[in-house]
Amino acid sequence: MTKNKKTKKKSSKKTNDKRSFFRSLFKFVFVLGLWCVLVVGLILAWYARDLPELMRNAQFERRPAITIMGNDNKIIARYGDHKGENLSVKDLPEDLVHAVLATEDRRFYYHFGVDPLGILRAAYVNYKYDGALQGGSTITQQLAKNLFLTADKTIGRKIQEAMLAIWLEMKLSKDEILSAYLNRVYLGGGAFGIDAASYVYFDKPASELTLEESATIAGLLKAPSRYSPLANPEASEKRTRVVLNAMVEEGYIEESDIKKDVALSTPTPMKKPHPANSQRYYTDWIIEQLDDLVGVPQSDLIIETTFDAEIQRDTAETISRTVMAEGEANDVSQGAAIVMRPDGSVLAIVGGKDYGSSQFNRVTQAYRSPGSSFKPIVYLTALRQGWRMSSIVVDEPRSYGDYRPKNYGNKYYGPVSLYEALTLSLNTVAVYIANQVGPKNIIETARLLGITAPLDPYLSTALGSNGIPMIQMASVYASLATNGLAVQPYGIKKITSKKDGTVLYEHPTDTPPQVLPGYAISQLKEMMHSVVINGTGRGANPGVWAAGKTGTSQEYRDAWFNGFTEDYIALVWYGNDNNTPTKRVTGGSLPARSWKAIIQAAMNDPTPSSYKEISGKVGGFQSLLTRLFSFGDEGAQEGGIDENGDRRSTRRIIYSTGEQNNSTVREQPQQRRAPGQYRPVWEEERDINK
């Protein structure tokens, strides 16, 4: 009995010891738990103290959206941040919702804002593949960050993100959270929200997206720039397949649904960009003008432009193809072109061979030497001072101090008319004329024609030695095409507020003022027409009436062809950004051929002409040849008829010893040659059409 009592006492003691141990352990755990709760509470309180003012920060802030329209009223570009319609999940295609859930948050409808299982799964995948391949944030957490927080990736921000996500889950339903997320998420291309992205990438509302299109947009959530179907179509297609496979895994669709949808949507009706996004050269130029026209945009704008999509595409393809095919052999790495109407409306701007590799706009930003394409300004200055295209200058080597201009190939032709000198692009004659009329007067003419770039008052300016932006040279040739009107290139027709339709700017429709005499420009145009028919620009002859001028700068660093027809003005340049010489590329070679291709493509453009035809005091493009070779009473009175029945002409010949200001002028009666002969001589002692 005593032994049993002792055994019971020992057993009771052991039981009491165990109870005491568990009580102590429980107290320890309880106290530890309290401390943990206290610490966590303090931590949460600390970060809660720094939480943003929810309602204030929840306001959606974005840059004003700018939509640029072409002359066919189709969208060509969007700038800023675009916000589509606020749509409910119920308004969206089921495939789109499922695509988002399959890739972003498969347990969205089962967690409370934070998904511990999702975090563990993401951690496991990231550890297994040794990289951050998956994120653990739920859609609610992403919305919380989008609404209230910055993009900082700190522990503190993640804690705040989780707290806000739980708060959102208590305030909103799951469908409301998902709708808010889809309406605010950034999807690239300046698009905020599913609806805006649908228009940017597929030109349709989100409610009309197909299965494959829905998967494409859902795929953008991971990396909008990397998977953009416009910027990187191959990567976008691969990402789309990943999303579709995820939808199959989740049971949203069957494999057969993918094949069926692909068959129906091939090719995907996605907006295709111009070659190498060349239209961005044009739209960047448009954006640069906004500050001067309407100030810094404060609201969404719609800009209507003169942009012609077909002409832009054809011009870009011509420049790119020429550089790719002939650039290496000719040491040419870049090209540029501009096409416009005689009223100044710019149809196309190609600022380089590839916008993707270089956004520098060589039409509007580069200062390049125009070479001999500047010479029409020199000749026009002389014609303004009373010279005639039949005036004769002796083409010979000349010296002006240390300056000794030379002709191409060191060839000299003796007595030549201004008509012939421009046709053959004789440098010595151009410099001689500049010396006679004065460099300052040439600069004055250039200013009247629209050149604002710095010009040196030296004789070398006559040969285009100063750098001038192509768009300013376009102004020159547009003014010549319109017989002396002050035409300025423009691309913006109207700017309106998207909110209420208020017109903020509208391009004036008034005819530009006449700044130069039409009679002088009529002669110059006939001379420039001869350049295309008989002279250095023969390679540019488009098969219709055209006038133009080649340009080759010193050491073949720049090659131009600038010209116009009755309907179009176009300028083409080839060269190198580092200003290195080409392999003897002249304006009559690559630029002339490209100009011809561009003009011929433009003439075949089905887009109806909408520009306002303008003309100066000299009407249209009536040929001066027709007037000069008419044998009516007017001809008999002015030039008379010689004894052989031929019309007499007074030919002004300037003989020069080569010394500055040492020349004599003689009047000689000349026989009129047939219009088909190369060296026509006409009576020119009256102001034609004055």
Buried (B, 14 or more C-beta within 10 A) or exposed (E): EEEEEEEEEEEEEEEEEEEEEEEEEEEEEEEEEEEEEEEEEEEBEEBEEEBBEBEEEEEEEBEBBBBBBBBEEEBBBBBBBBBBBBBEBEBBBEBBBBBBBBBBBBEBEEBEBBBEEBBEBBEEBBEEEEEEEBBBBBBBBBBBBBBBBEEEEEEEBBBBBBBBBBBBBEEBEBEEBBBBBBBBBBBBBBBBBBBBBBBBBBEBBBBEBBBBBBBBBBBBBBEBEBBBBBBBBEBBBEBBBBBBBBBBEBEBBEEEBBEEBBEEBEEBEBBEBBBBBBBBBBBBBBBEBBEEBBEEBEEBBBBBBBBBBBBBBBBBBBBBBBBEEBBEEBBBBBBBBBBBBBBBBBBBBBBBBBBEEBBBBBBBBBEBBBBBBBBBBBBBBBBBEEBBBBBBBBBBEBEBEEEEBEBEEEEBBEBBBBBBBBBBBBBBBBBBBBBBBBBEBBBBBBEBBBBEEEBEEEBBBBBBBBBBBBBBBBBBBBBBBBBBBBBBBBBBBBBBBBEEEEEBBEBEEEBBEBBBBBBBBBBBBBBBBBBBBBBBBBBBBBEEBBBBBBBBBEEBBBBBBBBBBEBBBBBBBBBBEEEEBBEEBBBBBBBBBBBBBBBEBBEEBEBEEEBEEBBBBBEEBEBBBEBBBEEEEEBEEBBEEEEEEBBBBBBBBBEBEBEBEEBEEEEEEBEBBEEEEEEBBBBBEEEBBE
